[in-house]
Amino acid sequence: MHSSSSPELTQFAEDVLRGLSSTPKQLSSRYFYDDEGSRLFMEIMKLPEYYPTRAELKIFTEQKADICDAFTERRHPCPQPGEEADKDVRVPIDLIELGAGDGTKTAVLIEHLLATGVDFTYQPIDISQEANDALEARFKDKFPDLRIDPHTGDYFKVLGSLKSDNGRRKVIMFLGSNIGNFLRDNAVAFFGSLREVMNENDRLFVGFDMQKDPRTIVAAYDDKQGVTSAFNLNLLTRINRELGGDFDLDKFSHYAQYRPMECAARSFLISREKQTVTIAALNRSFSFDQWEPIFMEISQKYTHAMIDELSGDGGFEISREFYNDEDFYIDSLWRPI
Ligand SMILES: C[S@@+](CC[C@H](N)C(=O)[O-])C[C@H]1O[C@@H](n2cnc3c(N)ncnc32)[C@H](O)[C@@H]1O
């Protein structure tokens, strides 16, 4: 049940109230990730239709040496006239991962960094305690020499603590095209707040899912096994549990669409019938018409021009890009400007 002493729940309650009172109704996808939501997302990553995880894993597997070189290279990657590229001198790094999940893809980079003797620490940050505990146990077992410092919490709230300068380069990773779940203005603001805690020698490494065949995209958000549906419906279960709601999950169905003109996939929960839902912690009831949608999540896809513009608007310039041309996916390494 809702506890007014928890600031997180108060914020959750406020956001649910605002979202269900607005037209059209919406719920923020940032609340998908309770422990069950994080577990369901790990199942989604294994689905045949969900290509982004495989696409990024392929980039890491095939280009790990180049990626790790770019993380640790001392000099500007494009030497000025008369200046030699100083590839052999490596800088120590703190590898900070926002929303690390199960860290499967990152493990490929960590293995390479350890094998090449780079001086680095790994700091995964995830809102799910369960996800973090599982990651820590697995990584300690797989990489006994790894210096790992996991943090459970909301990455929006821990940004300030990243500000300190310990003389090591921060490489902040935001993978899995997670940024696609932010509306453009929010993405620019998020990059701007990351920029504020970064020094000019630090780097930001962001995964972007690119524009591609609309059928491939829509299938990724509407899998045959119904795991994405369960992932969306889990937010109603969370509202029932934490805010005393009485959503009947059988009365809502998941629907996904992709709009090629906007390069954006969107997910909705559709009310199958006219109904009223009460949420005790809000002391409010909400009426739904038959077939009325709740907007749940945007998954923005990108063009090169969009990434270029986003980096500049966030206070960065693109330093290197790592492509998967088969699946149309890019990991982009940015430098503060
Ligand atoms: C889309 S998954 C991506 C996982 C991983 N980065 C990858 O690429 O496979 C999102 C992860 O971020 C975590 N997460 C979501 N919102 C968060 C937040 N506000 N603060 C910290 N972690 C968050 C979730 O628990 C989940 O593990």
The ligand as a Gaussian input file, in Angstrom:
#p B3LYP/6-31G(d) Opt

LIG

0 1
 C       15.539000      -0.974000     -20.916000
 S       16.416000      -1.770000     -19.595000
 C       18.042000      -1.680000     -20.266000
 C       19.027000      -2.597000     -19.604000
 C       20.444000      -2.499000     -20.144000
 N       20.971000      -1.130000     -20.065000
 C       20.511000      -2.975000     -21.563000
 O       20.832000      -2.201000     -22.440000
 O       20.243000      -4.145000     -21.784000
 C       16.322000      -0.545000     -18.419000
 C       17.037000      -0.822000     -17.121000
 O       17.130000       0.427000     -16.464000
 C       16.636000       0.320000     -15.151000
 N       16.002000       1.620000     -14.868000
 C       14.859000       2.110000     -15.423000
 N       14.618000       3.357000     -14.965000
 C       15.640000       3.645000     -14.100000
 C       15.957000       4.784000     -13.334000
 N       15.190000       5.872000     -13.335000
 N       17.075000       4.759000     -12.561000
 C       17.879000       3.654000     -12.561000
 N       17.621000       2.540000     -13.280000
 C       16.520000       2.536000     -14.056000
 C       15.680000      -0.838000     -15.153000
 O       15.569000      -1.454000     -13.874000
 C       16.304000      -1.765000     -16.195000
 O       17.223000      -2.656000     -15.608000

